[in-house]
């Protein structure tokens, strides 16, 4: 996501993982691959997985309704969700922020 709120080029897998590590405060004890398990190898619980979804949506500059969030078991699943989120923003027009949102 760039400073203006637009979406730039997609992050490479390694960049995506680095962003997750930074934002979630993870310490990787394994080499991160697309097969790295979120729960078994990284030790994420359900709350941490929810945080991962939020960070992923922030990186893609989009918020999708919960029914569109697939089950995430590996870093590859999370990265595929990131790429899907980026693609979904290209198909929809930008929605202006409602005026009442500024008061929150």
C-alpha positions in Angstrom: 0.0 0.0 0.0 1.4 3.4 -0.8 1.0 6.6 1.2 -1.9 7.8 -0.9 -3.9 4.6 -0.1 -3.4 3.1 -3.6 -2.1 -0.3 -4.4 1.3 -0.6 -6.0 3.0 -3.7 -7.4 2.3 -6.9 -5.4 4.9 -7.8 -2.7 7.0 -10.8 -3.5 6.5 -13.7 -1.1 9.6 -12.9 0.9 8.6 -9.3 1.2 5.1 -10.3 2.4 6.6 -12.7 5.0 8.9 -9.9 6.2 6.0 -7.5 6.6 4.1 -10.2 8.6 7.1 -10.9 10.8 7.5 -7.1 11.5 3.8 -6.3 12.0 2.9 -9.4 14.1 6.2 -9.5 16.0 7.0 -13.1 14.9 10.3 -14.7 15.4 10.9 -17.2 12.7 12.7 -20.3 13.9 12.3 -22.0 10.5 13.0 -21.0 6.9 9.7 -19.5 5.7 8.3 -21.2 2.7 4.8 -21.4 1.2 4.4 -24.7 3.0 5.2 -23.3 6.5 2.3 -24.0 8.8 0.7 -21.0 10.5 -0.3 -23.1 13.5 2.1 -26.0 13.8 5.4 -24.2 12.8 4.7 -20.6 13.6 2.6 -21.2 16.6 -0.2 -18.8 15.6 -3.4 -19.2 17.6 -6.9 -18.1 16.3 -6.3 -14.5 17.5 -2.9 -14.3 15.8 -4.4 -15.7 12.7 -7.1 -13.0 12.8 -4.3 -10.4 13.1 -2.6 -11.9 10.1 -5.8 -11.5 8.1 -6.0 -7.8 9.2 -2.4 -7.1 8.3 -2.8 -8.9 5.0 -5.9 -6.7 4.2 -3.9 -3.6 5.2 -1.1 -4.6 2.9 -3.6 -5.1 0.0 -5.4 -1.9 1.0 -8.8 -3.6 1.1 -11.2 -5.0 3.6 -13.2 -8.0 2.3 -16.3 -9.3 4.0 -15.6 -12.4 6.2 -17.3 -14.9 3.9 -14.5 -14.2 1.4 -11.7 -15.1 3.8 -10.6 -18.7 3.0 -9.2 -21.1 5.6 -5.6 -20.2 6.1 -3.2 -23.1 7.1 0.1 -22.1 5.6 2.1 -19.0 4.6 1.3 -20.0 1.1 -2.5 -19.8 1.9 -2.0 -16.4 3.5 0.0 -15.1 0.5 -2.6 -16.4 -2.0 -5.2 -14.5 0.1 -3.1 -11.4 -0.2 -2.8 -11.7 -4.0 -6.6 -12.4 -4.2 -7.3 -9.3 -2.1 -5.1 -7.2 -4.5 -6.9 -8.6 -7.5 -10.3 -7.9 -6.0 -9.5 -4.2 -5.5 -8.8 -3.8 -9.2 -12.3 -5.1 -10.1 -14.1 -2.6 -7.9 -14.3 1.2 -8.1 -12.8 3.1 -5.2 -15.3 3.9 -2.5 -15.1 7.3 -0.9 -14.8 7.5 2.9 -18.1 8.5 4.4 -18.0 11.9 6.1 -19.1 10.4 9.4 -16.0 8.2 9.5 -13.8 11.2 10.2 -15.5 11.7 13.6 -14.6 8.2 14.8 
